[in-house]
Amino acid sequence: MKQVFSEPWIASDSSTDVMTELQIEINRHHPLFGKAVELVGRSLQADDYLFKVANCSDEYCVVHLTWTGRKVTQLLSFQRQFEHY
């Protein structure tokens, strides 16, 4: 199914840089910690990214990456989790 986004969101294929930064920033308390995810969209206005949880047809999560290159000690990088896109 092709995803349609409203501005400022656009579709986005997996980016090695984004996926690497996600793994660096999330800690064991983050809802996505230890889960396989797929990058599906990004915001053109901020460093917000939409990820789909692998093997879950309807679980999505918007994450704000800080691009600090280190673990985020608080849940600042977690914004919203959705059951449907």
C-alpha positions in Angstrom: 0.0 0.0 0.0 1.4 3.4 -1.0 1.4 5.8 1.8 0.1 9.4 1.3 1.4 12.1 3.5 0.2 15.7 4.2 2.8 18.5 4.4 5.2 18.9 6.0 5.5 15.1 5.9 7.0 13.1 3.0 7.6 9.4 2.4 11.1 8.3 3.2 12.9 5.1 2.4 15.2 3.6 5.1 18.3 5.7 5.6 21.4 4.2 7.1 22.1 7.5 8.9 18.6 7.8 10.4 18.5 4.1 11.5 22.0 4.4 13.0 21.1 7.6 14.9 17.8 6.0 16.2 19.8 3.0 17.6 22.3 5.4 19.2 19.7 7.6 20.8 17.1 5.1 22.2 17.7 3.6 25.6 16.2 0.5 27.3 13.3 2.6 28.5 12.3 3.8 25.1 9.2 2.1 23.6 11.1 1.2 20.4 14.1 -0.3 22.3 14.8 -3.8 21.0 12.1 -3.6 18.2 12.8 -3.9 14.5 11.4 -0.8 12.8 11.2 0.5 9.2 11.5 4.2 8.3 8.4 5.3 6.4 8.3 9.1 6.6 9.9 12.3 7.8 8.9 15.8 8.5 10.4 18.6 6.4 10.0 21.0 9.3 11.8 19.2 12.1 13.9 16.1 12.8 10.7 14.0 13.2 10.6 10.6 11.7 7.8 8.1 11.3 8.7 4.5 11.9 6.6 1.4 11.4 7.2 -1.5 13.9 8.2 -4.6 11.9 5.8 -7.5 12.0 3.0 -5.2 13.3 0.6 -4.1 10.6 -0.7 -1.2 12.5 1.9 0.1 15.0 3.7 3.3 14.1 5.8 5.7 16.1 6.9 9.3 15.6 10.4 10.0 16.9 12.2 13.3 17.2 15.9 12.6 16.7 18.3 15.0 18.5 21.3 14.1 16.3 23.6 14.3 19.3 25.3 11.0 18.6 24.7 9.8 22.1 22.0 8.0 24.2 19.1 10.3 25.2 18.7 9.8 29.0 15.1 11.0 29.0 12.2 10.1 26.6 12.8 13.3 24.7 13.2 11.4 21.4 9.8 9.7 21.8 6.8 11.7 20.7 3.8 9.7 19.8 2.8 6.1 19.2 0.0 5.2 16.9 -2.1 2.0 16.4 -3.0 3.1 12.9 -1.4 5.2 10.2 
